[in-house]
Amino acid sequence: EVQLVDSGGGLVQPGGSLRLSCATSGFTVSTYAMSWVRQAPGKGPEWVSHFNSVDGSTGYAVSVKGRFSMSRDNAKNTLYLQMTHLKPEDTAVYYCAKAIGGHHHDLDYWGQGTQVTVSS
């Protein structure tokens, strides 16, 4: 069974850092594109970053580029999102997600989400 479990969220002050993890099972992470998506209260989902397995390319939303860094440990089938210089507007539930194939479009499985709150 395909499963994705997010963790690492919490309460941090503006300018702080957090590292999110996404432990997976039921599939090989290196075979599929993976993404991080967030959803703030009352808003729709917002794509944060992705890693395409077909060519190893990465992409980031303009709002987080230069502050967030996505990585993947293929041996552990685990996805990470290192977040630095956090801002209050980064407050959201963060989800890791698996794509159907090697491109980041068309997501088919999601983690349960982990809450990130940035506040002083």
C-alpha positions in Angstrom: 0.0 0.0 0.0 1.3 3.4 -0.9 1.7 5.7 2.1 3.3 9.1 2.7 3.8 10.4 6.3 4.7 14.0 6.8 6.4 15.2 10.0 8.6 18.0 11.3 6.1 20.9 11.5 5.8 23.1 14.5 5.8 26.7 15.8 8.7 28.9 14.9 9.5 32.6 15.1 9.9 34.6 11.9 13.4 34.1 10.6 13.6 30.6 12.0 14.1 27.2 10.3 12.3 23.9 10.1 13.0 20.7 8.3 10.1 18.7 7.1 10.3 15.0 6.3 8.1 12.7 4.3 8.6 9.0 4.9 7.1 6.8 2.2 6.3 3.2 1.6 4.7 1.1 -1.1 6.7 2.6 -3.9 10.2 3.6 -4.9 10.7 7.3 -4.5 13.4 7.6 -7.2 11.0 6.3 -9.8 8.4 9.1 -9.3 8.3 12.8 -9.2 7.7 14.2 -5.8 6.3 17.6 -4.6 5.6 19.7 -1.6 2.3 21.5 -1.5 0.9 23.8 1.2 -2.5 25.1 2.1 -3.1 28.1 4.3 -6.3 28.5 6.3 -9.2 29.3 4.0 -7.1 29.1 0.9 -6.6 26.5 -1.8 -3.5 24.4 -2.2 -0.3 26.1 -3.3 2.6 24.3 -5.0 5.8 24.8 -3.1 8.5 22.7 -4.8 9.0 19.6 -6.9 11.7 17.1 -7.9 11.3 15.3 -11.2 12.8 11.9 -11.2 13.1 11.6 -15.0 15.8 14.3 -15.2 16.5 15.3 -11.6 15.3 18.8 -12.1 13.8 20.8 -9.3 11.5 23.8 -9.1 10.3 26.2 -6.5 7.6 28.7 -6.1 8.8 32.3 -6.4 7.6 33.0 -2.8 10.0 30.4 -1.3 12.9 30.3 -3.8 16.2 31.0 -2.1 14.7 30.1 1.3 13.4 26.5 0.9 15.4 23.6 -0.3 14.0 20.2 -1.3 16.0 17.0 -1.2 15.5 13.3 -1.5 17.2 10.3 0.0 16.5 7.5 -2.4 18.0 4.8 -0.1 15.5 5.7 2.6 12.6 6.5 0.3 12.3 9.8 2.2 11.6 13.3 1.0 12.7 16.5 2.8 12.0 20.2 2.8 14.5 22.4 4.5 12.9 25.8 5.3 14.9 28.8 6.4 14.2 32.4 6.9 10.6 31.6 7.6 7.9 34.3 7.3 4.4 34.5 8.8 3.0 34.0 5.4 4.6 30.6 5.3 2.1 29.5 7.9 0.2 26.6 6.4 -0.3 22.8 6.4 2.4 21.3 4.3 1.9 18.1 2.4 4.3 15.9 0.5 2.8 14.3 -2.6 3.6 11.6 -5.1 3.1 12.0 -8.9 1.7 9.3 -11.2 4.9 9.3 -13.2 8.3 11.0 -13.4 6.9 14.5 -14.0 5.6 16.6 -11.1 2.1 17.0 -12.6 -0.8 14.7 -11.8 -0.4 13.9 -8.2 -2.1 10.7 -6.9 -1.0 10.2 -3.3 -0.6 12.7 -0.4 0.7 12.7 3.1 -1.6 13.6 6.0 0.0 17.1 6.3 2.1 18.7 8.9 1.3 22.2 10.4 3.8 24.9 10.2 3.1 28.1 12.1 5.4 31.1 11.9 4.6 33.7 14.6 6.3 35.9 17.1 
